[in-house]
Amino acid sequence: MAAGKVWVGIDVGKRFHHACAVDQSGKTVFSRKVANGQAAIEQLIARTTAKAAEVVWAVDMTSGPAGLLIALLRATGQPVLYVPGRLVNRMAGAFAGEGKTDAKDSRTIAETARLRGDLTPVPDPDEVVTDLQVLTARREDLMADWVRGVNRIRELLASIFPALERAFDYSTRSALVLLTGFQTPDGIREADAAGLSAHLAEHGAWAPGIPSMVDKALAAAAEQTVALPGEAVTAPLIARLARQLLDSDREIKDLDKQLADRFAGHPDAGPITSLDGFGPILGAQQLAGTGGDLQTAFRSPGHLAAYAGLAPVPRDSGRIRGNLHRPQRYHRGLRRVFYLAALSAIKRPDSPSRTFYLRKRSEGKRHTQALIALARRLADVIWALLRDRREFHPSPPAAAAA
C-alpha cells in the first residue's frame, strides 16, 4: 500500500465484517473479510495504519455487533465516521452493477466517506446512554408484545363470549386477573358473586373496583346462555395469555423503575425533566434516540427537528414552489417521543405548552397539526436548555460521570 491517505469502509456483520480501503483517487487498495473478534480487528488496524500515513474509518452501524469494532477503532485516535445504511443504499446506485454484496457495500461506505465532508463522527461512548439504549429497546419489545397480546385476547374472547369482551378494558390488570380464572358464561355463573370476588381479591385486583367488576361479569354471563364452538380450546388459551400479560406488566414496571434510576444518573436528566411533558421514561428515550449529546450530534435545533421528522422539507418542481412535506428519512422513535411529550404537556392547565397549542388551534390548525407544531417547539427548547447547561457546566460533575 502506497503511503498517503486512505478511507476504510466497513460493512458490519454479526460474525464477519467486510473492510474495503480506497485511496485519494478512489482506487481500491484492499478488500477483505474480517472476523468479528478482537485479534482479527486489531490485525486489520495494524496492517492499515502501518502502510498509510493517514486513515479515516467509516462504518454503517454503531451499536449491536459493531460494539467491539467501534471500541477498537476509537482507541486508535483516528477519525471514525458513521455512514447510515439508508445512505449506503442510495449511494450504491452511483457505482456500476446492480448486485449487492458485502464487498460492494464496504466499498460504497469508503467512497461515501471520501466524497462527503458532512458525515457525523461516531461519538464518544456514554455509559449511561448505552445502558438507556439497551433498556429502552427492551421496553419497546415488551410494549409491542403487550399490545399484541391484549388485541389477541380481545379477538379470542369475542369469538366465544362477546358480552364479556365488551364489558372490560383488558389493558388493565384487574380485567386480566378476572380472565385468569373465568372466560366463559357458564364459568362465571357457577362461581357466582362470592367466587368472583374471592378470585379477584386473592390475585390482586383493585379492591375498590371489585364489586363493580363482579356486577359487570354477572350481567355479561346473563346475556349468553349458549356455549359457542371452540370454547373448550379457546378458554384455556385466554387464561394462559392473561397470565403472560400480567407477567409482562410486572416486568414493564420493574424496567420502568430501572430506567428512571439509570436516567437520573445522566447530567442532562434535570434539564430534560424540567420541560413540560418530559418524565423519566420519555427523557430516557430521548437520550437513547439522540445519543445523549445534542450539541455534538446536531448543529442546531432545526437539525434535531429534521432528524426527528418534525421539520418539513421542500418538494419543489418546475413552477411549483413552497410545497412542503414530512421527510421520508427520520428517526421514528424520536418523533414519537416528542409527540407524546407534546400530548402530555397540553394536559397541564395554564402551562406555556398548552397556551402555545391553543394559539395554534385558534390559527386554524387541526389537533394533530397543533401537536406537531408544539413537538417542534419542544425540540427547540430542549436543544437550547442543554446548550445552556453545557455553557455553564462544560464537563459533567464527577458524581454524574461516575
Solvent accessible surface area in square Angstrom, and as a share of the most:
residue,aa,sasa,rsa
1,M,76,0.34
2,A,88,0.68
3,A,89,0.69
4,G,27,0.26
5,K,53,0.22
6,V,3,0.01
7,W,26,0.09
8,V,0,0.00
9,G,0,0.00
10,I,1,0.00
11,D,19,0.10
12,V,14,0.08
13,G,21,0.20
14,K,169,0.71
15,R,191,0.70
16,F,94,0.39
17,H,4,0.02
18,H,26,0.12
19,A,0,0.00
20,C,1,0.01
21,A,0,0.00
22,V,0,0.00
23,D,39,0.20
24,Q,119,0.53
25,S,90,0.58
26,G,8,0.08
27,K,143,0.61
28,T,56,0.33
29,V,46,0.26
30,F,23,0.10
31,S,56,0.36
32,R,86,0.31
33,K,131,0.56
34,V,9,0.05
35,A,41,0.32
36,N,43,0.22
37,G,24,0.23
38,Q,101,0.45
39,A,82,0.63
40,A,28,0.22
41,I,0,0.00
42,E,77,0.34
43,Q,96,0.43
44,L,7,0.03
45,I,19,0.10
46,A,58,0.45
47,R,122,0.44
48,T,1,0.00
49,T,46,0.27
50,A,85,0.66
51,K,110,0.46
52,A,11,0.09
53,A,85,0.66
54,E,86,0.38
55,V,3,0.01
56,V,10,0.06
57,W,0,0.00
58,A,0,0.00
59,V,0,0.00
60,D,27,0.14
61,M,71,0.32
62,T,57,0.33
63,S,67,0.43
64,G,64,0.62
65,P,44,0.27
66,A,0,0.00
67,G,38,0.37
68,L,69,0.34
69,L,1,0.00
70,I,17,0.08
71,A,60,0.47
72,L,27,0.14
73,L,0,0.00
74,R,73,0.27
75,A,86,0.66
76,T,47,0.27
77,G,71,0.68
78,Q,45,0.20
79,P,66,0.42
80,V,7,0.04
81,L,29,0.14
82,Y,71,0.27
83,V,0,0.00
84,P,49,0.31
85,G,41,0.40
86,R,122,0.44
87,L,20,0.10
88,V,10,0.06
89,N,110,0.56
90,R,135,0.49
91,M,37,0.17
92,A,22,0.17
93,G,71,0.68
94,A,78,0.61
95,F,42,0.17
96,A,103,0.80
97,G,57,0.55
98,E,181,0.81
99,G,49,0.47
100,K,155,0.66
101,T,78,0.45
102,D,82,0.43
103,A,41,0.32
104,K,42,0.18
105,D,11,0.06
106,S,0,0.00
107,R,76,0.28
108,T,1,0.01
109,I,0,0.00
110,A,0,0.00
111,E,7,0.03
112,T,0,0.00
113,A,5,0.04
114,R,63,0.23
115,L,104,0.52
116,R,88,0.32
117,G,89,0.86
118,D,86,0.44
119,L,21,0.10
120,T,58,0.34
121,P,84,0.53
122,V,9,0.05
123,P,72,0.46
124,D,101,0.52
125,P,111,0.70
126,D,50,0.26
127,E,128,0.57
128,V,15,0.08
129,V,4,0.03
130,T,66,0.38
131,D,46,0.24
132,L,0,0.00
133,Q,70,0.31
134,V,99,0.57
135,L,22,0.11
136,T,6,0.04
137,A,51,0.39
138,R,102,0.37
139,R,38,0.14
140,E,99,0.45
141,D,79,0.41
142,L,7,0.04
143,M,66,0.29
144,A,50,0.39
145,D,63,0.33
146,W,25,0.09
147,V,81,0.46
148,R,147,0.54
149,G,10,0.10
150,V,15,0.09
151,N,87,0.45
152,R,105,0.38
153,I,0,0.00
154,R,69,0.25
155,E,104,0.46
156,L,19,0.10
157,L,0,0.00
158,A,45,0.35
159,S,63,0.40
160,I,1,0.01
161,F,0,0.00
162,P,49,0.31
163,A,8,0.06
164,L,0,0.00
165,E,31,0.14
166,R,155,0.57
167,A,29,0.22
168,F,21,0.09
169,D,81,0.42
170,Y,0,0.00
171,S,55,0.36
172,T,60,0.35
173,R,71,0.26
174,S,17,0.11
175,A,2,0.02
176,L,0,0.00
177,V,1,0.01
178,L,1,0.00
179,L,0,0.00
180,T,24,0.14
181,G,32,0.31
182,F,30,0.13
183,Q,21,0.09
184,T,19,0.11
185,P,4,0.02
186,D,68,0.35
187,G,22,0.21
188,I,0,0.00
189,R,91,0.33
190,E,148,0.66
191,A,24,0.19
192,D,82,0.42
193,A,41,0.32
194,A,81,0.63
195,G,26,0.25
196,L,0,0.00
197,S,38,0.25
198,A,60,0.47
199,H,28,0.12
200,L,0,0.00
201,A,65,0.50
202,E,138,0.62
203,H,93,0.42
204,G,56,0.54
205,A,10,0.08
206,W,169,0.59
207,A,70,0.54
208,P,93,0.58
209,G,11,0.11
210,I,16,0.08
211,P,86,0.54
212,S,58,0.38
213,M,20,0.09
214,V,8,0.04
215,D,94,0.49
216,K,99,0.42
217,A,0,0.00
218,L,49,0.25
219,A,58,0.45
220,A,3,0.03
221,A,0,0.00
222,A,75,0.58
223,E,116,0.52
224,Q,19,0.08
225,T,111,0.64
226,V,93,0.53
227,A,70,0.54
228,L,56,0.28
229,P,125,0.79
230,G,44,0.42
231,E,28,0.12
232,A,90,0.69
233,V,117,0.67
234,T,17,0.10
235,A,10,0.08
236,P,64,0.40
237,L,60,0.30
238,I,0,0.00
239,A,8,0.07
240,R,114,0.42
241,L,32,0.16
242,A,0,0.00
243,R,116,0.43
244,Q,95,0.42
245,L,9,0.04
246,L,16,0.08
247,D,78,0.41
248,S,23,0.15
249,D,16,0.08
250,R,116,0.42
251,E,71,0.32
252,I,16,0.08
253,K,114,0.48
254,D,98,0.51
255,L,16,0.08
256,D,33,0.17
257,K,139,0.59
258,Q,98,0.44
259,L,0,0.00
260,A,30,0.24
261,D,87,0.45
262,R,71,0.26
263,F,5,0.02
264,A,74,0.57
265,G,28,0.27
266,H,8,0.04
267,P,36,0.23
268,D,0,0.00
269,A,11,0.09
270,G,47,0.45
271,P,29,0.18
272,I,0,0.00
273,T,55,0.32
274,S,83,0.54
275,L,21,0.11
276,D,21,0.11
277,G,16,0.16
278,F,10,0.04
279,G,26,0.25
280,P,63,0.39
281,I,38,0.19
282,L,26,0.13
283,G,0,0.00
284,A,0,0.00
285,Q,17,0.07
286,Q,0,0.00
287,L,0,0.00
288,A,16,0.12
289,G,14,0.13
290,T,11,0.07
291,G,28,0.27
292,G,2,0.02
293,D,48,0.25
294,L,0,0.00
295,Q,50,0.22
296,T,89,0.52
297,A,31,0.24
298,F,9,0.04
299,R,185,0.68
300,S,44,0.28
301,P,38,0.24
302,G,27,0.26
303,H,56,0.25
304,L,0,0.00
305,A,0,0.00
306,A,39,0.30
307,Y,84,0.32
308,A,0,0.00
309,G,2,0.02
310,L,8,0.04
311,A,15,0.11
312,P,77,0.48
313,V,50,0.28
314,P,92,0.58
315,R,127,0.46
316,D,67,0.34
317,S,77,0.50
318,G,62,0.59
319,R,242,0.88
320,I,100,0.51
321,R,165,0.60
322,G,61,0.59
323,N,62,0.32
324,L,104,0.52
325,H,50,0.22
326,R,135,0.49
327,P,15,0.10
328,Q,113,0.50
329,R,124,0.45
330,Y,32,0.12
331,H,61,0.27
332,R,133,0.49
333,G,33,0.32
334,L,1,0.00
335,R,35,0.13
336,R,130,0.47
337,V,4,0.03
338,F,0,0.00
339,Y,59,0.22
340,L,56,0.28
341,A,0,0.00
342,A,0,0.00
343,L,58,0.29
344,S,49,0.31
345,A,0,0.00
346,I,15,0.08
347,K,150,0.64
348,R,135,0.49
349,P,106,0.67
350,D,139,0.72
351,S,5,0.03
352,P,108,0.68
353,S,9,0.06
354,R,81,0.29
355,T,78,0.45
356,F,21,0.09
357,Y,19,0.07
358,L,87,0.43
359,R,115,0.42
360,K,40,0.17
361,R,104,0.38
362,S,93,0.60
363,E,105,0.47
364,G,65,0.63
365,K,74,0.31
366,R,158,0.58
367,H,74,0.33
368,T,72,0.42
369,Q,74,0.33
370,A,0,0.00
371,L,0,0.00
372,I,36,0.18
373,A,23,0.18
374,L,2,0.01
375,A,0,0.00
376,R,75,0.27
377,R,111,0.41
378,L,5,0.03
379,A,0,0.00
380,D,42,0.22
381,V,51,0.29
382,I,0,0.00
383,W,25,0.09
384,A,32,0.25
385,L,59,0.29
386,L,0,0.00
387,R,93,0.34
388,D,53,0.27
389,R,34,0.12
390,R,51,0.19
391,E,117,0.53
392,F,162,0.68
393,H,99,0.44
394,P,113,0.71
395,S,76,0.49
396,P,63,0.40
397,P,72,0.45
398,A,87,0.67
399,A,91,0.71
400,A,24,0.19
401,A,74,0.57
402,A,121,0.94
